[in-house]
Amino acid sequence: MTMKQLLSTVLALAAFAIAPTAFADDTATAKIFTTQCATCHGADGKGQTTLGKQVAAKDWSDPKALKPMSDVELEKMITGGKKMMPAFTTLGEPQIKLLVTYVRSFEPK
């Protein structure tokens, strides 16, 4: 099994832990991030987890990582995947939009 297949399998199994309903608050969005993204990107968004280092996960606190991307591009990356990152097809549009806002919260002010 390749690293991408393993990562996709782990994340797909984690996706079943969250029902595909709209989340309206930061706590729920943080839970999505923790469940779906933190394995690679870390709770702090820096990508310094063991798996994150292996797959070269983006450091969301690095201004260079997010500035060139629009919200629409981030939404497409989350829903469609990119390189080693699998697609998150179990998340609905409201969840994706909240997740984009959450990821942007890692940017330095």
C-alpha positions in Angstrom: 0.0 0.0 0.0 1.4 3.4 -1.0 1.6 6.3 1.4 -1.1 8.1 -0.6 -3.4 5.0 -0.4 -2.7 4.7 3.3 -3.4 8.4 3.9 -6.6 8.2 1.8 -7.8 5.2 3.8 -7.1 6.7 7.2 -8.8 10.0 6.2 -11.8 8.2 4.6 -12.4 6.2 7.8 -12.1 9.4 9.9 -14.7 11.0 7.6 -17.3 8.6 8.8 -16.9 10.0 12.4 -18.6 13.2 11.2 -22.1 13.3 9.8 -22.4 15.4 6.6 -24.4 18.1 8.1 -23.8 21.9 8.3 -21.8 23.1 11.2 -22.6 26.6 12.4 -20.0 27.4 15.1 -16.2 27.5 15.6 -16.2 24.5 17.9 -17.8 22.3 15.3 -15.4 23.6 12.7 -12.4 23.0 15.0 -13.7 19.5 15.4 -13.8 19.0 11.6 -10.2 20.3 11.3 -9.1 18.1 14.2 -10.7 15.0 12.7 -10.0 15.7 9.0 -6.9 17.8 8.8 -4.8 17.8 11.9 -3.3 14.3 11.2 -1.2 16.0 8.6 -1.4 19.7 9.2 -1.3 19.5 13.0 -3.6 21.2 15.5 -1.6 24.4 15.1 -1.8 24.2 11.2 2.0 24.1 10.9 2.2 20.7 9.2 4.9 19.4 11.6 3.3 16.1 12.4 5.0 12.8 11.5 2.7 12.2 8.6 2.6 15.9 7.7 6.4 15.9 7.3 6.2 12.7 5.2 3.7 14.2 2.8 5.0 17.8 2.9 1.8 19.2 4.3 1.4 23.0 4.0 2.2 25.2 7.0 -1.0 27.3 7.2 0.7 29.8 9.5 3.2 30.6 6.7 1.9 33.7 4.9 3.2 32.4 1.6 1.1 29.2 1.9 -2.4 30.9 1.8 -1.9 34.4 0.3 -1.7 33.2 -3.3 -4.9 31.1 -2.9 -8.4 32.5 -3.1 -11.2 31.0 -0.9 -12.6 29.3 -4.0 -9.2 27.6 -4.7 -9.0 26.4 -1.1 -12.5 25.1 -1.3 -11.6 23.2 -4.5 -8.5 21.8 -2.9 -10.5 20.5 0.1 -13.2 19.0 -2.0 -11.0 17.6 -4.8 -7.8 16.9 -3.0 -4.3 17.9 -4.2 -1.1 15.8 -4.6 -1.0 13.7 -1.4 -4.1 15.3 0.1 -7.2 13.2 -0.6 -10.6 14.7 -1.5 -13.0 15.3 1.3 -16.2 14.4 -0.4 -18.2 13.8 2.8 -18.1 17.5 3.8 -20.9 19.7 2.6 -20.5 23.2 1.1 -21.3 24.9 4.5 -18.6 22.8 6.2 -16.1 23.5 3.5 -16.7 27.3 3.7 -16.3 27.3 7.5 -13.2 25.1 7.2 -11.6 27.6 4.7 -12.3 30.4 7.3 -10.8 28.2 10.0 -7.6 27.5 8.0 -7.2 31.2 7.3 -7.3 31.8 11.0 -3.8 30.3 11.2 -2.4 33.2 9.0 -0.4 35.7 11.0 -2.3 38.9 11.6 
